[in-house]
Amino acid sequence: MNTTVKEYLDGLKDAYLKHDGKEEWEYFERNRQGAKKEYIDELTQIFRDIPKSLISLLQHVDGTYAREYAGETILFYIFGSDVYEYPYYLLSSEEIIQSKNAADDYSEYIERVYEGVEIDDKITNKVDANTKWLHFSDCMNSGGTSQLFIDFSPSSTGKKGQIVRFLHDPDELKVIADSFDDYLKMLMKNEYNFINEHSVE
């Protein structure tokens, strides 16, 4: 397992236990399964720059939103963002593949069609065949309020592999970390504040 991912998961376990989430953590660990090799291979073909840490995480657990493993269903918060105390799920490898054209869904935002929508200048202002966003996470309400992406085609002021967070109402696209590893480190630094008495039931 990738070193950063191992450190992240160790800390996530501690956060769950700290907030009386022992039962939730043990259920997760007992039932989770890693992504199949065929899906990992397809992901690396579609997203040639996919971070090794994300691959490592998917090999540990292939999604946490209503994900069925051997007849057991996992609904498990694994991520947060810069939106304070707001938890997110990990999409499965198959869901990531299915949303490979995620940038197209946000083309009007990216191309600054709407006035009053805040778009980080680290994000490109055009969508074409080379625009690559990897949609890896949805917020607690199935992504209706917020989604997370790895951006492989930033603007000249951005960094390839940066993490973009979409927030709805008011709509906003913001870069919250320079890389997926930096994103995990940010959540660790924030002491997994998305795990609390409200997210552990």
Disulfide bonds with the S-S distance in Angstrom:
none
